[in-house]
Amino acid sequence: MPASPSTARAINDRLALDFLQREGPLTAGQLKVLTGLSRPSVADLVERLQESGLIRIVGEAGARRRGPNARVYGIAADRAHLAALDVRTQGVSLVVADLLGTTLAEAALPISRSLPTEPAVERAVALLERTARDAGVTRLHSVAVGVPGLIDPGTGELRESGLPGWHRSLAAVLQERLPARIVLENETNLAALAEQRSGAARDRDTFAFLWLGQGVGAALFLDGRIRRGASGGAGEIGFLPVPGTGGLPSASGCDGGFHSLAGSSAIRALAGEFGLKVPEMPERKAAEPTAAEPETPEPAAAVVVASAIVAEAVAAGADDTGADAFLDALAHRIALGAAAVTSILDPGCLVLGGEVGLAGGGELANRVAARLAGLNPLPTEVRPGGLGGTAILHGALLTARDRAQEDLFDSGG
């Protein structure tokens, strides 16, 4: 059955908007070529989209000659505004952006783990409200929040875990305070999305992503989609039993699992075994002047130190026998966890993301690939991630933009 006229118009409008999103501002003639629509159909859709406020004239094309120049149309970036949050155990960072994903403002705030849930949530929400206001944004359409935990696929809520209490309460309070669409997503999944859209996996619709940062995690990007699993726990590779840890993980903790081989603390210890210089861990500065808590290493600093060690080892090269041996040992550890993923899924490509993956670059990726080739027969290309720790926030912004564009483009504004 052929589509009704209204359905056909909606399909054509969405097609044109998708091209404007991907290609940037276009003339009506360019839209005609890209969409394959007739000139009258393109003229009609341009008029409809202008009336809805989704596109506007942003310039003219071509050298001036007899007759008018071709008008150039672009998506109205201020038609909706977005926010993305990267929530960590030690605080939150965020960006406020327009409908095209262009950053308008950004901010970060440390939040002490000892701070009670209610004031911690209030600080995070107030930071977002203040940042949006300073950017001149009066209303947010979509807000995506990346968190280090399992998202229940049925409810979309963060499952109970050992994370700070304010992590579980944040999304609900945001929904109460803001007339916006709130989306909660696992941080590793967001990082994988960012690497697929604008990082190391732009040419892949199937790959495995390994996050190497403060801890370890994995994301499974199969046939163009993130796979979350029945309970939202697909990719919890930190709990994977592997040789060399001296123990086994448990349901209540990943000590003894892959985390104990490839987490940032394990990397620092491994570097010491090979005689590499291991920087001192800086002490935590309490986020609350009145918070009574002992000075302990700042969690974020652990991954900064680990990634610095890896970067220095790579820079030292094969001439430094200690650095060379350290990189081989680290590659072997990473390959143990990667082998379990690749032997089951056969993704053909593995991206080493996070701060450590970025610091190791192609050198570490090549060593992991060599080790992996000796552990299973499935050919797997190993690539270094291109976005490092910024991938989570970038992926959250892409998610917020996708949700806003789905709502606006499919409803015609």
KOLLUM-96766 format. One record per residue (C-alpha): residue number from 1; x, y, z; residue in one letter. Coordinates in Angstrom, 1 decimal. Layout:
<atoms>
(NUM,(X,Y,Z),"A")
...
</atoms>
This chain:
<atoms>
(1,(0.0,0.0,0.0),"M")
(2,(1.5,3.4,-1.0),"P")
(3,(2.1,5.9,1.8),"A")
(4,(-0.5,8.6,2.4),"S")
(5,(0.4,12.1,1.4),"P")
(6,(0.9,13.2,5.0),"S")
(7,(3.2,10.2,5.7),"T")
(8,(5.2,10.8,2.5),"A")
(9,(5.6,14.4,3.5),"R")
(10,(6.9,13.4,6.9),"A")
(11,(9.3,10.9,5.4),"I")
(12,(10.6,13.5,3.0),"N")
(13,(11.0,16.1,5.7),"D")
(14,(13.0,13.8,7.9),"R")
(15,(15.2,12.7,5.0),"L")
(16,(16.0,16.4,4.2),"A")
(17,(16.7,17.1,7.9),"L")
(18,(19.0,14.1,8.2),"D")
(19,(21.0,15.4,5.2),"F")
(20,(21.2,18.9,6.7),"L")
(21,(22.4,17.3,10.0),"Q")
(22,(25.1,15.3,8.3),"R")
(23,(26.2,17.5,5.5),"E")
(24,(25.7,21.0,7.0),"G")
(25,(23.8,23.9,5.3),"P")
(26,(22.6,23.1,1.8),"L")
(27,(20.8,24.8,-1.1),"T")
(28,(17.5,23.6,-2.4),"A")
(29,(19.3,22.3,-5.5),"G")
(30,(21.7,20.2,-3.3),"Q")
(31,(18.8,18.8,-1.3),"L")
(32,(17.1,17.8,-4.6),"K")
(33,(20.2,15.9,-5.7),"V")
(34,(20.7,14.2,-2.3),"L")
(35,(17.1,13.3,-1.7),"T")
(36,(16.2,12.4,-5.2),"G")
(37,(12.9,14.4,-4.9),"L")
(38,(11.5,16.7,-7.5),"S")
(39,(12.1,20.4,-7.5),"R")
(40,(8.4,21.1,-6.4),"P")
(41,(8.6,18.6,-3.6),"S")
(42,(11.9,20.1,-2.3),"V")
(43,(10.3,23.6,-2.5),"A")
(44,(7.3,22.4,-0.5),"D")
(45,(9.4,20.7,2.2),"L")
(46,(11.7,23.7,2.6),"V")
(47,(8.7,25.9,3.1),"E")
(48,(7.2,23.5,5.7),"R")
(49,(10.4,23.2,7.6),"L")
(50,(10.9,27.0,7.7),"Q")
(51,(7.4,27.5,9.0),"E")
(52,(8.0,24.9,11.7),"S")
(53,(11.1,26.7,12.8),"G")
(54,(13.4,23.7,12.2),"L")
(55,(15.4,25.3,9.4),"I")
(56,(16.2,28.8,8.3),"R")
(57,(18.2,30.7,5.6),"I")
(58,(21.8,30.9,6.8),"V")
(59,(23.5,32.4,3.7),"G")
(60,(23.8,32.4,-0.1),"E")
(61,(25.7,30.2,-2.5),"A")
(62,(27.8,31.0,-5.5),"G")
(63,(29.3,34.2,-6.9),"A")
(64,(26.8,37.0,-7.5),"R")
(65,(25.5,37.0,-11.0),"R")
(66,(22.4,38.1,-12.9),"R")
(67,(19.4,37.0,-10.8),"G")
(68,(19.3,36.0,-7.2),"P")
(69,(21.9,33.7,-5.6),"N")
(70,(20.8,30.3,-4.3),"A")
(71,(19.7,30.4,-0.7),"R")
(72,(21.5,28.1,1.7),"V")
(73,(19.4,26.4,4.4),"Y")
(74,(20.5,25.1,7.7),"G")
(75,(19.0,23.5,10.8),"I")
(76,(18.0,26.2,13.4),"A")
(77,(20.5,25.3,16.0),"A")
(78,(18.7,27.3,18.7),"D")
(79,(15.4,25.5,18.1),"R")
(80,(16.3,23.3,21.2),"A")
(81,(19.1,23.1,23.7),"H")
(82,(20.7,20.1,25.3),"L")
(83,(22.9,19.1,28.2),"A")
(84,(25.2,16.2,28.8),"A")
(85,(26.6,15.1,32.2),"L")
(86,(29.5,12.8,33.0),"D")
(87,(28.9,11.6,36.6),"V")
(88,(31.9,10.1,38.4),"R")
(89,(32.5,9.0,42.0),"T")
(90,(34.4,12.2,42.6),"Q")
(91,(32.1,14.7,40.9),"G")
(92,(30.4,15.8,37.8),"V")
(93,(31.3,17.5,34.5),"S")
(94,(28.8,18.8,32.0),"L")
(95,(28.2,20.7,28.8),"V")
(96,(25.3,22.7,27.5),"V")
(97,(24.9,22.8,23.7),"A")
(98,(22.5,23.7,20.9),"D")
(99,(20.5,21.3,18.7),"L")
(100,(23.6,20.7,16.4),"L")
(101,(25.7,19.7,19.4),"G")
(102,(27.8,22.9,19.5),"T")
(103,(29.0,23.5,23.0),"T")
(104,(27.7,26.8,24.5),"L")
(105,(29.1,26.4,28.0),"A")
(106,(30.8,23.8,30.2),"E")
(107,(31.5,23.3,33.9),"A")
(108,(32.8,20.8,36.4),"A")
(109,(32.4,20.3,40.1),"L")
(110,(34.1,18.0,42.6),"P")
(111,(31.6,16.4,45.0),"I")
(112,(32.9,14.8,48.2),"S")
(113,(31.9,11.1,48.6),"R")
(114,(31.2,11.9,52.3),"S")
(115,(28.6,14.5,51.3),"L")
(116,(25.0,13.3,52.0),"P")
(117,(22.8,12.4,49.1),"T")
(118,(20.5,15.4,49.2),"E")
(119,(23.1,18.2,49.2),"P")
(120,(25.2,16.3,46.7),"A")
(121,(22.3,16.1,44.2),"V")
(122,(21.5,19.7,44.8),"E")
(123,(25.0,20.8,44.0),"R")
(124,(25.0,18.8,40.7),"A")
(125,(21.6,20.1,39.6),"V")
(126,(22.4,23.7,40.6),"A")
(127,(25.6,23.5,38.6),"L")
(128,(23.6,22.5,35.5),"L")
(129,(21.0,25.2,36.1),"E")
(130,(23.6,27.8,36.6),"R")
(131,(25.6,26.8,33.5),"T")
(132,(22.6,26.8,31.3),"A")
(133,(21.5,30.2,32.6),"R")
(134,(25.0,31.6,32.0),"D")
(135,(24.8,30.3,28.4),"A")
(136,(21.5,32.2,27.9),"G")
(137,(19.5,29.0,27.8),"V")
(138,(16.1,29.2,29.4),"T")
(139,(14.8,25.7,28.7),"R")
(140,(16.6,22.4,28.0),"L")
(141,(14.9,19.9,25.7),"H")
(142,(17.0,16.8,26.4),"S")
(143,(19.6,15.9,29.1),"V")
(144,(21.7,12.8,28.9),"A")
(145,(23.6,11.5,32.0),"V")
(146,(26.4,9.1,31.9),"G")
(147,(26.9,7.0,35.1),"V")
(148,(29.3,4.3,36.1),"P")
(149,(26.7,1.6,36.8),"G")
(150,(24.1,-0.7,35.4),"L")
(151,(21.0,0.8,33.9),"I")
(152,(17.9,-1.4,34.2),"D")
(153,(16.6,-1.8,30.6),"P")
(154,(13.0,-2.1,31.8),"G")
(155,(12.9,1.1,34.0),"T")
(156,(15.8,3.1,32.6),"G")
(157,(17.0,3.6,36.2),"E")
(158,(20.4,3.1,37.8),"L")
(159,(20.5,-0.2,39.7),"R")
(160,(21.6,-0.4,43.3),"E")
(161,(25.4,-0.6,43.5),"S")
(162,(28.3,0.6,45.7),"G")
(163,(28.3,4.0,44.0),"L")
(164,(27.6,7.2,46.0),"P")
(165,(23.9,7.5,46.8),"G")
(166,(23.5,10.8,44.9),"W")
(167,(24.1,8.9,41.6),"H")
(168,(20.8,7.0,41.9),"R")
(169,(18.9,10.1,42.9),"S")
(170,(20.2,12.6,40.3),"L")
(171,(18.0,11.6,37.3),"A")
(172,(14.8,11.8,39.3),"A")
(173,(15.6,15.2,40.7),"V")
(174,(16.6,16.5,37.3),"L")
(175,(13.2,15.3,36.0),"Q")
(176,(11.4,17.1,38.8),"E")
(177,(13.3,20.3,38.4),"R")
(178,(13.6,20.5,34.6),"L")
(179,(10.9,20.4,31.9),"P")
(180,(13.3,18.2,29.9),"A")
(181,(13.7,14.7,28.6),"R")
(182,(16.2,12.9,30.9),"I")
(183,(18.1,10.0,29.6),"V")
(184,(20.4,7.8,31.8),"L")
(185,(23.1,5.6,30.2),"E")
(186,(26.1,3.6,31.3),"N")
(187,(29.3,5.6,30.8),"E")
(188,(31.1,2.9,28.8),"T")
(189,(28.2,2.5,26.4),"N")
(190,(28.4,6.3,25.8),"L")
(191,(32.1,6.2,25.2),"A")
(192,(31.7,3.4,22.6),"A")
(193,(29.0,5.5,20.9),"L")
(194,(31.3,8.5,20.7),"A")
(195,(34.1,6.4,19.3),"E")
(196,(31.7,5.0,16.7),"Q")
(197,(30.4,8.4,15.6),"R")
(198,(33.5,10.5,15.7),"S")
(199,(36.4,8.4,17.0),"G")
(200,(38.4,5.3,16.2),"A")
(201,(35.4,3.2,15.0),"A")
(202,(33.8,5.5,12.5),"R")
(203,(34.0,2.9,9.8),"D")
(204,(32.6,0.0,11.9),"R")
(205,(29.1,-1.0,12.8),"D")
(206,(30.3,-4.0,14.8),"T")
(207,(33.1,-3.8,17.3),"F")
(208,(34.0,-4.4,20.9),"A")
(209,(35.0,-1.5,23.0),"F")
(210,(37.3,-1.9,26.1),"L")
(211,(37.4,1.0,28.5),"W")
(212,(40.7,1.3,30.3),"L")
(213,(40.5,4.0,32.9),"G")
(214,(40.1,4.1,36.7),"Q")
(215,(38.5,0.7,36.3),"G")
(216,(37.7,-1.5,33.3),"V")
(217,(34.5,-2.0,31.3),"G")
(218,(33.4,-3.1,27.9),"A")
(219,(30.7,-2.1,25.5),"A")
(220,(29.3,-4.3,22.6),"L")
(221,(28.5,-2.4,19.4),"F")
(222,(26.9,-5.0,17.2),"L")
(223,(25.2,-4.4,13.8),"D")
(224,(25.0,-0.6,14.6),"G")
(225,(23.5,-1.0,18.0),"R")
(226,(24.7,-1.0,21.6),"I")
(227,(23.8,-4.4,23.3),"R")
(228,(22.9,-4.0,26.9),"R")
(229,(21.9,-7.5,28.0),"G")
(230,(18.9,-8.8,29.8),"A")
(231,(19.7,-6.9,33.1),"S")
(232,(21.7,-4.0,31.6),"G")
(233,(25.0,-5.6,32.6),"G")
(234,(26.5,-6.6,29.2),"A")
(235,(30.2,-5.6,29.3),"G")
(236,(30.8,-5.8,33.0),"E")
(237,(34.2,-7.2,32.2),"I")
(238,(35.8,-6.2,35.5),"G")
(239,(34.1,-9.3,37.0),"F")
(240,(35.6,-11.6,34.4),"L")
(241,(37.6,-14.4,36.1),"P")
(242,(41.1,-14.4,34.5),"V")
(243,(44.4,-16.1,35.4),"P")
(244,(47.0,-14.1,37.2),"G")
(245,(44.9,-12.4,39.8),"T")
(246,(45.5,-14.8,42.6),"G")
(247,(41.8,-15.1,43.4),"G")
(248,(38.2,-14.9,42.0),"L")
(249,(35.7,-12.1,41.8),"P")
(250,(32.4,-12.3,43.7),"S")
(251,(28.9,-11.0,43.2),"A")
(252,(29.7,-8.1,45.6),"S")
(253,(33.1,-7.0,44.2),"G")
(254,(35.4,-7.4,41.2),"C")
(255,(38.6,-7.8,43.1),"D")
(256,(40.1,-11.0,41.8),"G")
(257,(38.6,-10.4,38.3),"G")
(258,(39.9,-8.6,35.2),"F")
(259,(39.8,-5.3,37.1),"H")
(260,(42.6,-6.5,39.3),"S")
(261,(44.8,-7.0,36.3),"L")
(262,(44.0,-3.9,34.2),"A")
(263,(42.6,-1.2,36.5),"G")
(264,(44.6,1.9,37.1),"S")
(265,(45.9,0.6,40.5),"S")
(266,(47.0,-2.6,38.9),"A")
(267,(48.9,-0.7,36.2),"I")
(268,(50.7,1.4,38.8),"R")
(269,(51.8,-1.7,40.7),"A")
(270,(52.9,-3.4,37.5),"L")
(271,(55.0,-0.4,36.6),"A")
(272,(56.8,-0.7,39.9),"G")
(273,(57.6,-4.4,39.3),"E")
(274,(59.5,-3.4,36.2),"F")
(275,(61.4,-0.6,37.9),"G")
(276,(59.5,2.3,36.2),"L")
(277,(59.2,5.5,38.1),"K")
(278,(55.7,5.6,39.7),"V")
(279,(54.6,9.1,40.6),"P")
(280,(53.2,9.8,44.0),"E")
(281,(49.5,9.9,44.3),"M")
(282,(48.3,13.4,45.1),"P")
(283,(46.1,13.7,48.2),"E")
(284,(42.4,14.5,47.9),"R")
(285,(41.3,18.1,48.5),"K")
(286,(37.9,17.9,50.1),"A")
(287,(35.2,19.5,47.9),"A")
(288,(33.4,20.6,51.1),"E")
(289,(35.3,23.0,53.4),"P")
(290,(33.3,21.6,56.3),"T")
(291,(33.4,17.9,55.3),"A")
(292,(35.2,15.9,57.9),"A")
(293,(37.0,13.1,56.0),"E")
(294,(40.5,11.9,56.0),"P")
(295,(42.9,12.9,53.2),"E")
(296,(43.0,10.0,50.8),"T")
(297,(44.1,9.7,47.2),"P")
(298,(41.7,11.4,44.8),"E")
(299,(40.1,8.6,42.7),"P")
(300,(40.5,10.6,39.4),"A")
(301,(44.2,11.0,40.1),"A")
(302,(44.7,7.2,40.0),"A")
(303,(43.9,7.1,36.3),"V")
(304,(45.9,10.2,35.6),"V")
(305,(49.0,8.6,37.1),"V")
(306,(48.4,5.3,35.3),"A")
(307,(47.9,6.9,31.9),"S")
(308,(51.0,9.0,32.5),"A")
(309,(53.0,5.9,33.2),"I")
(310,(51.8,4.2,30.0),"V")
(311,(52.5,7.3,27.9),"A")
(312,(56.0,7.6,29.3),"E")
(313,(56.7,3.9,28.6),"A")
(314,(55.5,4.3,25.0),"V")
(315,(57.7,7.4,24.6),"A")
(316,(60.8,5.5,26.0),"A")
(317,(60.5,2.9,23.3),"G")
(318,(62.2,-0.4,23.0),"A")
(319,(65.6,1.0,24.0),"D")
(320,(64.3,1.1,27.6),"D")
(321,(64.2,-2.5,28.6),"T")
(322,(62.0,-1.9,31.6),"G")
(323,(59.5,0.2,29.7),"A")
(324,(59.5,-2.4,26.9),"D")
(325,(58.9,-5.3,29.3),"A")
(326,(56.2,-3.3,31.1),"F")
(327,(54.2,-2.7,27.9),"L")
(328,(54.5,-6.3,27.0),"D")
(329,(53.2,-7.4,30.4),"A")
(330,(50.4,-4.9,30.3),"L")
(331,(49.4,-5.9,26.7),"A")
(332,(49.3,-9.6,27.9),"H")
(333,(47.0,-8.6,30.7),"R")
(334,(44.6,-6.7,28.5),"I")
(335,(44.6,-9.5,25.9),"A")
(336,(43.4,-11.9,28.6),"L")
(337,(40.2,-10.0,29.0),"G")
(338,(39.9,-9.1,25.4),"A")
(339,(40.2,-12.7,24.4),"A")
(340,(37.1,-13.7,26.3),"A")
(341,(35.1,-11.0,24.5),"V")
(342,(36.4,-11.6,21.0),"T")
(343,(36.2,-15.4,21.2),"S")
(344,(32.5,-15.2,22.0),"I")
(345,(31.4,-12.3,19.8),"L")
(346,(34.0,-12.3,16.9),"D")
(347,(33.6,-8.6,16.4),"P")
(348,(36.5,-8.3,14.1),"G")
(349,(37.6,-5.1,15.8),"C")
(350,(38.5,-4.1,19.3),"L")
(351,(38.9,-0.5,20.4),"V")
(352,(41.0,0.3,23.5),"L")
(353,(39.3,3.4,25.0),"G")
(354,(39.6,5.4,28.1),"G")
(355,(42.5,7.4,29.3),"E")
(356,(44.9,4.4,29.3),"V")
(357,(43.9,3.3,25.8),"G")
(358,(44.6,6.8,24.5),"L")
(359,(47.9,7.0,26.3),"A")
(360,(49.0,3.7,25.0),"G")
(361,(48.1,4.6,21.4),"G")
(362,(49.1,2.5,18.5),"G")
(363,(52.1,1.0,20.3),"E")
(364,(49.9,-0.6,23.1),"L")
(365,(47.2,-1.6,20.6),"A")
(366,(49.7,-3.4,18.4),"N")
(367,(51.1,-5.3,21.3),"R")
(368,(47.6,-6.3,22.4),"V")
(369,(46.8,-7.5,18.9),"A")
(370,(49.9,-9.7,18.8),"A")
(371,(49.1,-11.2,22.2),"R")
(372,(45.4,-11.7,21.2),"L")
(373,(46.4,-13.4,18.0),"A")
(374,(48.2,-16.0,20.1),"G")
(375,(45.2,-16.6,22.3),"L")
(376,(42.4,-17.3,19.8),"N")
(377,(42.2,-17.9,16.0),"P")
(378,(39.7,-15.2,15.2),"L")
(379,(41.2,-12.3,13.3),"P")
(380,(40.7,-9.1,15.4),"T")
(381,(42.0,-5.7,14.5),"E")
(382,(43.0,-3.7,17.6),"V")
(383,(42.8,0.1,17.5),"R")
(384,(43.6,2.8,20.1),"P")
(385,(40.6,4.9,21.0),"G")
(386,(40.8,8.5,19.8),"G")
(387,(38.8,10.3,22.5),"L")
(388,(40.2,9.1,25.8),"G")
(389,(38.3,10.3,28.9),"G")
(390,(36.3,12.9,27.0),"T")
(391,(34.4,10.1,25.2),"A")
(392,(31.8,9.8,27.9),"I")
(393,(30.7,13.4,27.8),"L")
(394,(30.9,13.4,24.0),"H")
(395,(28.7,10.3,23.9),"G")
(396,(26.2,11.8,26.3),"A")
(397,(25.9,14.9,24.1),"L")
(398,(25.3,12.8,21.0),"L")
(399,(22.6,10.9,22.9),"T")
(400,(20.9,14.1,24.0),"A")
(401,(21.1,15.4,20.5),"R")
(402,(19.6,12.2,19.0),"D")
(403,(16.7,12.3,21.4),"R")
(404,(15.9,16.0,20.7),"A")
(405,(16.2,15.5,17.0),"Q")
(406,(13.9,12.4,17.1),"E")
(407,(11.2,14.4,18.9),"D")
(408,(11.5,17.6,16.8),"L")
(409,(12.2,16.1,13.4),"F")
(410,(9.5,13.3,13.6),"D")
(411,(6.9,15.7,15.0),"S")
(412,(7.7,18.5,12.5),"G")
(413,(8.9,20.8,15.3),"G")
</atoms>
